[in-house]
């Protein structure tokens, strides 16, 4: 496979919880971009989904459990 034929891997990044999580997610976002990945907001286009949450804030933890169920359905749909 030639370099021109390589598909750029895409990722989605979601953050829940406190401001510290948002700052950490910005760092992760920068690292992923630096290694050549491309960010997407469309989960169907993502090769990987990164989720950053806070277990201290109960609401954030509840949200993430719901999101994990959605990700499982997406994985089945996309046969990953």
PELIN-V471106 format. One record per residue. SS is DSSP state (alpha for helix, beta for strand, coil for the rest). D_LAST is the distance of its C-alpha to the last C-alpha in Angstrom with 1 decimal. Layout:
ss=SS d_last=D_LAST
ss=SS d_last=D_LAST
//
This chain:
ss=coil d_last=22.0
ss=coil d_last=24.4
ss=alpha d_last=24.0
ss=alpha d_last=24.3
ss=alpha d_last=21.3
ss=coil d_last=18.9
ss=coil d_last=16.6
ss=coil d_last=17.2
ss=coil d_last=14.3
ss=beta d_last=14.3
ss=beta d_last=14.3
ss=beta d_last=15.4
ss=beta d_last=18.0
ss=beta d_last=19.6
ss=beta d_last=22.8
ss=coil d_last=24.7
ss=coil d_last=28.0
ss=coil d_last=30.9
ss=alpha d_last=32.0
ss=alpha d_last=31.2
ss=alpha d_last=27.5
ss=alpha d_last=27.9
ss=alpha d_last=29.7
ss=alpha d_last=27.1
ss=alpha d_last=24.3
ss=alpha d_last=26.5
ss=alpha d_last=26.8
ss=alpha d_last=23.1
ss=alpha d_last=22.7
ss=alpha d_last=25.5
ss=alpha d_last=24.1
ss=alpha d_last=20.7
ss=alpha d_last=22.7
ss=alpha d_last=25.1
ss=coil d_last=22.5
ss=coil d_last=21.6
ss=coil d_last=18.6
ss=beta d_last=19.0
ss=beta d_last=18.8
ss=coil d_last=17.6
ss=coil d_last=18.5
ss=coil d_last=16.0
ss=alpha d_last=12.8
ss=alpha d_last=11.2
ss=alpha d_last=12.2
ss=coil d_last=11.1
ss=coil d_last=9.1
ss=beta d_last=10.3
ss=beta d_last=12.2
ss=beta d_last=15.4
ss=beta d_last=17.6
ss=beta d_last=21.3
ss=coil d_last=23.4
ss=coil d_last=26.7
ss=coil d_last=27.4
ss=coil d_last=31.1
ss=coil d_last=30.8
ss=alpha d_last=30.0
ss=alpha d_last=29.0
ss=alpha d_last=26.3
ss=alpha d_last=25.0
ss=alpha d_last=24.9
ss=alpha d_last=23.0
ss=alpha d_last=20.2
ss=alpha d_last=19.8
ss=alpha d_last=19.5
ss=alpha d_last=17.0
ss=alpha d_last=14.7
ss=alpha d_last=14.8
ss=alpha d_last=13.9
ss=alpha d_last=10.9
ss=alpha d_last=9.7
ss=alpha d_last=10.5
ss=alpha d_last=8.7
ss=alpha d_last=5.3
ss=alpha d_last=6.5
ss=alpha d_last=8.0
ss=coil d_last=5.6
ss=coil d_last=3.8
ss=coil d_last=0.0
//
